[in-house]
Amino acid sequence: MNASWFRRSTPLLAVLGLLSLSAPAVAQDIAAAEALFDGGLADMQAGRYETGCKALAESQRLDPQPGTLFTLASCEAQWGRVATALARFKDYLALFDRMTPAEKARQGERPKVARQERDRLSPRIPRLALSLSPGAPSGTVVKRDGHELGEAALGVALPVDPGEHLVSIQVPGRPAREQRISIAEGETQELILKLKPKQAPAPAAAPAPSPAPSKPPAPELSPAPAPVEPDAPSPSAGRRTAVYVAGGVGAVGLVLGGILVALVIDKKGVVDEHCGDAIQAPAKACDDIGYAAANNANAMVVGSTVAFGVELAGLGTAAVLYWTEPKPAGAAAGASPRWVSAGVLAAGPAGAVLGAKGRF
């Protein structure tokens, strides 16, 4: 029996339907359907059921024929898609029942084989019941292998092919949830699709309270500086000043007295040259130069005496103040006593030596 027999034996109803189509479209669809049928039949007979069954299904869609439908049912049965094969055989038998006696006669053994396959496959059909958990929101969509199941189909054990199936559930406004299940031939499963509780949106974190403006730190009050009192003059400082003043006056008197002594000595030489025997006169007689030098020398002697008196008074006062000055705390005990002496240290025809000596 050739491939054309598998496909043809078209019933009158199909022929009438073809007549209602345009001629070019019918010719193209029929040519494509025949090519797909031939390729699909070859794959099926070679055991390549997946590609063969898909080609036969497309041929049946383009040009529906009883022979193509029967061959497609046989391919699905050999592929193991028993539920799909059973549905195809039932469709063929329903179409056969509407044929005229002449059309039925041309089907040969197909109806008999279709009834045998129907009875053989029926006990092997797996069944899967999908239902929603109580409280599912209205409008929840359930799909099996991409096909939506109506509300009437939920909870009913429907025939499916053995193997793995993809089940999804989607609540309005939420993403779909998917799961895969496997079922074997002759097995019946009931699956309640539980909804994942909708998570309440996490409460928005309250904005952190803005920190209260910090008060600038109070300036640290430094203790007011104690008023600086002027140093009270210490008794020793005043005494020391008096020592310096008195010593200075004594030094001036010493210097002045020394100068006058030197001048007196100088004038004495002049007197010796212009008085007495030097001018052939009595001892106390002098010429004008000698007389003037003698008067000057007398005045200088008086001045030097006064100067030395001032010198002695000043240095003596300084010495007394210095000796009687209180010793500072911690001074070494048993220190040598301090003394000072000033005056003409030496005098002669060439001059006088003035100075001061002592222990401080």
C-alpha positions as CSV (number, residue, x, y, z in Angstrom):
1,M,0.0,0.0,0.0
2,N,1.7,3.3,-1.2
3,A,1.9,6.6,0.5
4,S,-0.9,8.1,-1.5
5,W,-3.3,5.5,-0.1
6,F,-2.4,6.5,3.5
7,R,-3.2,10.1,2.7
8,R,-6.1,10.0,0.2
9,S,-9.6,8.4,0.2
10,T,-10.9,11.9,0.8
11,P,-14.5,12.1,2.0
12,L,-17.0,14.1,0.0
13,L,-17.3,16.7,2.8
14,A,-13.6,17.5,2.5
15,V,-13.9,17.8,-1.3
16,L,-16.8,20.2,-1.0
17,G,-14.7,22.3,1.4
18,L,-11.9,22.4,-1.0
19,L,-14.1,23.7,-3.8
20,S,-14.9,26.8,-1.8
21,L,-11.2,27.8,-1.8
22,S,-9.4,29.6,-4.6
23,A,-7.7,27.4,-7.0
24,P,-4.1,28.8,-6.5
25,A,-4.3,28.6,-2.7
26,V,-5.7,25.0,-2.8
27,A,-3.0,23.9,-5.2
28,Q,-0.2,25.3,-3.1
29,D,-1.5,23.8,0.2
30,I,-2.1,20.4,-1.3
31,A,1.4,20.3,-2.8
32,A,2.9,21.3,0.5
33,A,0.7,18.9,2.5
34,E,1.7,16.0,0.2
35,A,5.4,16.8,0.6
36,L,5.1,17.0,4.3
37,F,3.2,13.8,4.5
38,D,5.7,11.9,2.4
39,G,8.6,13.1,4.6
40,G,6.7,12.5,7.8
41,L,5.8,8.9,6.9
42,A,9.4,8.2,6.0
43,D,10.7,9.5,9.4
44,M,8.0,7.5,11.2
45,Q,8.9,4.3,9.5
46,A,12.6,5.0,10.3
47,G,11.8,5.4,14.0
48,R,12.3,9.2,14.0
49,Y,8.9,9.8,15.6
50,E,9.4,13.4,16.8
51,T,10.2,14.9,13.3
52,G,7.8,12.5,11.6
53,C,4.8,13.2,13.8
54,K,5.4,17.0,13.5
55,A,5.5,16.8,9.7
56,L,2.3,14.8,9.6
57,A,0.6,17.2,11.9
58,E,1.5,20.2,9.6
59,S,0.3,18.2,6.5
60,Q,-3.0,17.6,8.2
61,R,-3.4,21.3,9.1
62,L,-2.7,22.4,5.5
63,D,-4.9,19.8,3.8
64,P,-7.1,17.7,6.3
65,Q,-7.5,14.1,5.0
66,P,-8.8,11.0,6.8
67,G,-5.7,9.0,5.8
68,T,-3.3,11.7,7.1
69,L,-5.2,11.8,10.4
70,F,-5.1,8.1,10.8
71,T,-1.3,8.0,10.0
72,L,-0.7,10.8,12.5
73,A,-2.5,8.9,15.2
74,S,-0.4,5.8,14.6
75,C,2.8,7.9,14.7
76,E,1.8,9.5,18.1
77,A,1.1,6.0,19.5
78,Q,4.5,4.7,18.5
79,W,6.2,7.8,19.9
80,G,4.6,7.1,23.3
81,R,2.2,10.1,23.3
82,V,-0.6,7.8,24.2
83,A,-3.1,10.4,25.2
84,T,-2.6,12.4,22.0
85,A,-2.7,9.2,19.9
86,L,-6.0,8.2,21.5
87,A,-7.5,11.6,20.8
88,R,-6.4,11.3,17.1
89,F,-8.0,7.8,16.7
90,K,-11.2,9.0,18.2
91,D,-11.3,12.0,15.8
92,Y,-10.7,9.6,12.9
93,L,-13.6,7.3,14.1
94,A,-15.9,10.3,14.5
95,L,-15.0,11.4,10.9
96,F,-15.5,7.8,9.7
97,D,-19.0,7.7,11.2
98,R,-20.0,10.8,9.1
99,M,-18.8,9.2,5.8
100,T,-21.1,7.9,3.1
101,P,-21.1,4.1,2.5
102,A,-18.9,4.6,-0.6
103,E,-16.4,6.7,1.4
104,K,-16.3,4.2,4.2
105,A,-15.6,1.4,1.7
106,R,-12.5,3.2,0.6
107,Q,-11.1,3.3,4.2
108,G,-10.3,-0.4,4.2
109,E,-8.9,-1.7,7.5
110,R,-8.4,1.8,9.1
111,P,-11.6,1.9,11.2
112,K,-10.9,-1.6,12.6
113,V,-7.3,-0.7,13.5
114,A,-8.4,2.6,15.0
115,R,-10.9,0.8,17.3
116,Q,-8.3,-1.7,18.4
117,E,-5.8,1.1,19.2
118,R,-8.5,3.0,21.1
119,D,-9.2,0.1,23.3
120,R,-5.5,-0.7,23.8
121,L,-4.4,2.8,24.7
122,S,-7.3,3.8,27.0
123,P,-6.0,1.9,30.1
124,R,-2.5,3.4,29.6
125,I,-3.6,7.0,29.7
126,P,-2.2,9.1,32.6
127,R,-4.5,11.6,34.2
128,L,-3.6,14.8,36.0
129,A,-6.0,16.9,38.1
130,L,-5.0,20.5,38.8
131,S,-6.8,22.6,41.3
132,L,-6.3,25.9,43.2
133,S,-6.1,26.2,47.0
134,P,-9.1,27.7,48.7
135,G,-9.1,31.5,48.7
136,A,-7.4,31.9,45.4
137,P,-8.1,35.4,43.9
138,S,-10.6,35.7,41.1
139,G,-8.9,35.8,37.7
140,T,-6.0,33.4,38.7
141,V,-4.7,31.7,35.5
142,V,-3.6,28.1,35.5
143,K,-1.7,26.7,32.5
144,R,-0.4,23.2,31.6
145,D,2.3,23.0,28.9
146,G,1.4,26.6,27.9
147,H,-2.3,25.9,27.4
148,E,-4.7,27.7,29.8
149,L,-7.2,25.5,31.7
150,G,-10.7,27.0,32.1
151,E,-12.4,27.0,35.5
152,A,-14.4,23.9,34.6
153,A,-11.2,21.9,33.9
154,L,-9.8,22.6,37.3
155,G,-10.0,19.7,39.7
156,V,-10.8,17.2,36.9
157,A,-8.5,14.3,36.2
158,L,-7.7,15.1,32.5
159,P,-5.7,12.7,30.2
160,V,-2.1,13.8,29.5
161,D,0.8,12.2,27.8
162,P,3.4,10.4,30.0
163,G,6.5,12.3,30.9
164,E,7.3,15.8,32.2
165,H,4.8,18.6,32.2
166,L,5.2,22.3,33.0
167,V,2.5,23.8,35.2
168,S,2.2,27.5,35.9
169,I,-0.1,29.7,38.0
170,Q,-0.4,33.5,37.9
171,V,-2.3,35.8,40.2
172,P,-3.4,39.1,38.6
173,G,-0.8,41.7,39.1
174,R,1.9,39.2,40.2
175,P,4.5,37.2,38.2
176,A,3.7,33.6,37.2
177,R,5.0,30.7,39.3
178,E,6.1,27.6,37.4
179,Q,6.8,24.0,38.5
180,R,7.5,20.7,36.6
181,I,5.9,17.4,37.4
182,S,6.4,13.9,35.9
183,I,3.7,11.3,35.4
184,A,3.9,7.7,34.2
185,E,1.6,5.7,32.0
186,G,-1.7,4.7,33.7
187,E,-0.9,7.0,36.7
188,T,-3.4,9.5,38.1
189,Q,-2.1,12.6,40.0
190,E,-3.9,15.3,41.9
191,L,-2.0,18.6,42.4
192,I,-3.3,21.5,44.5
193,L,-1.6,24.6,43.4
194,K,-0.8,26.6,46.5
195,L,-0.4,30.3,46.3
196,K,2.6,31.9,47.8
197,P,1.4,34.5,50.3
198,K,1.9,38.0,49.1
199,Q,4.6,39.6,51.1
200,A,3.6,42.9,52.6
201,P,5.9,45.6,51.4
202,A,8.5,46.3,53.9
203,P,7.6,49.5,55.8
204,A,9.5,52.3,54.7
205,A,12.2,53.1,57.1
206,A,11.4,56.2,59.0
207,P,13.8,58.9,58.1
208,A,16.5,59.2,60.6
209,P,15.8,62.3,62.8
210,S,18.1,65.0,61.8
211,P,20.4,65.7,64.6
212,A,19.5,68.8,66.6
213,P,21.8,71.6,65.8
214,S,24.6,71.3,68.2
215,K,25.2,74.3,70.3
216,P,28.7,75.7,69.9
217,P,30.7,74.8,72.9
218,A,30.8,77.5,75.5
219,P,34.1,79.2,75.5
220,E,36.2,78.1,78.3
221,L,36.8,81.0,80.6
222,S,40.4,81.2,81.4
223,P,40.9,82.5,84.9
224,A,41.6,86.2,84.9
225,P,45.2,86.8,85.3
226,A,46.0,88.1,88.7
227,P,46.8,91.7,88.7
228,V,50.5,92.2,88.6
229,E,51.5,94.3,91.5
230,P,54.7,96.3,91.1
231,D,57.5,94.8,93.0
232,A,57.9,96.6,96.2
233,P,61.4,97.9,96.4
234,S,63.3,95.6,98.7
235,P,65.3,97.1,101.5
236,S,68.4,95.6,100.1
237,A,67.8,97.1,96.6
238,G,67.4,100.6,98.2
239,R,70.5,100.0,100.3
240,R,72.5,98.9,97.4
241,T,71.5,102.0,95.4
242,A,72.6,104.2,98.4
243,V,75.9,102.3,98.4
244,Y,76.4,103.0,94.7
245,V,75.5,106.7,95.1
246,A,77.7,107.2,98.2
247,G,80.6,105.2,96.6
248,G,80.2,107.4,93.5
249,V,80.4,110.6,95.4
250,G,83.5,109.3,97.3
251,A,85.1,108.3,94.0
252,V,84.5,111.8,92.6
253,G,86.0,113.3,95.7
254,L,89.0,111.0,95.5
255,V,89.7,111.8,91.9
256,L,89.2,115.6,92.4
257,G,91.5,115.5,95.5
258,G,94.1,113.6,93.6
259,I,94.1,116.1,90.8
260,L,94.4,119.0,93.2
261,V,97.3,117.3,95.0
262,A,99.1,116.9,91.7
263,L,98.6,120.6,91.0
264,V,99.8,121.6,94.5
265,I,103.0,119.6,93.9
266,D,103.4,121.4,90.5
267,K,102.8,124.8,92.1
268,K,105.3,123.9,94.9
269,G,108.0,123.6,92.2
270,V,107.1,127.0,90.8
271,V,107.2,128.5,94.4
272,D,110.6,126.9,94.9
273,E,111.9,128.6,91.8
274,H,110.5,132.1,92.5
275,C,110.7,132.4,96.3
276,G,113.4,132.5,98.9
277,D,117.0,131.7,98.1
278,A,116.1,131.1,94.4
279,I,115.6,134.8,93.9
280,Q,118.1,136.0,96.5
281,A,115.4,137.1,98.9
282,P,114.2,136.2,102.4
283,A,112.6,132.8,102.7
284,K,109.1,134.0,102.6
285,A,109.7,136.6,99.9
286,C,108.5,135.7,96.4
287,D,108.3,137.4,93.1
288,D,105.0,137.9,91.3
289,I,105.1,134.4,89.7
290,G,106.1,132.7,92.9
291,Y,103.5,134.8,94.8
292,A,100.7,133.8,92.4
293,A,101.8,130.1,92.5
294,A,101.9,130.1,96.3
295,N,98.3,131.6,96.4
296,N,97.1,129.0,93.9
297,A,98.8,126.2,95.8
298,N,97.1,127.3,99.1
299,A,93.7,127.4,97.4
300,M,94.3,124.0,95.9
301,V,95.4,122.6,99.2
302,V,92.1,123.7,100.7
303,G,90.2,122.3,97.7
304,S,92.0,119.0,97.9
305,T,91.3,118.8,101.6
306,V,87.6,119.4,101.0
307,A,87.7,116.8,98.1
308,F,89.4,114.2,100.2
309,G,86.9,114.9,103.0
310,V,84.0,114.3,100.5
311,E,85.8,111.2,99.3
312,L,86.2,109.9,102.8
313,A,82.6,110.7,103.7
314,G,81.3,109.1,100.5
315,L,83.4,105.9,100.7
316,G,82.8,105.7,104.4
317,T,79.1,105.9,104.0
318,A,79.2,103.3,101.2
319,A,81.3,101.0,103.3
320,V,79.0,101.3,106.3
321,L,75.9,100.7,104.1
322,Y,77.6,97.7,102.5
323,W,78.8,96.2,105.8
324,T,75.4,96.6,107.5
325,E,73.4,95.1,104.5
326,P,71.5,92.0,105.6
327,K,73.0,88.8,104.2
328,P,70.8,86.8,101.8
329,A,69.4,83.5,103.0
330,G,71.8,80.7,102.3
331,A,74.9,82.8,102.6
332,A,77.8,80.7,103.7
333,A,78.4,80.9,107.4
334,G,81.8,82.2,108.5
335,A,82.4,84.3,105.4
336,S,85.3,86.7,105.7
337,P,84.2,90.2,106.8
338,R,84.0,92.9,104.0
339,W,86.0,96.2,104.4
340,V,87.2,99.0,102.1
341,S,89.7,101.9,102.4
342,A,90.3,104.7,99.9
343,G,92.8,107.6,99.8
344,V,96.2,108.7,98.6
345,L,98.2,105.6,98.5
346,A,101.5,107.4,97.7
347,A,102.7,111.0,97.0
348,G,106.0,112.4,95.9
349,P,107.7,115.2,93.8
350,A,106.5,113.5,90.6
351,G,102.9,113.2,91.6
352,A,100.4,111.3,93.8
353,V,98.9,107.8,93.6
354,L,95.2,107.6,94.5
355,G,93.1,104.4,95.0
356,A,91.0,102.2,97.2
357,K,91.6,98.8,98.7
358,G,89.6,96.4,100.8
359,R,87.8,93.0,100.8
360,F,84.2,92.5,99.4
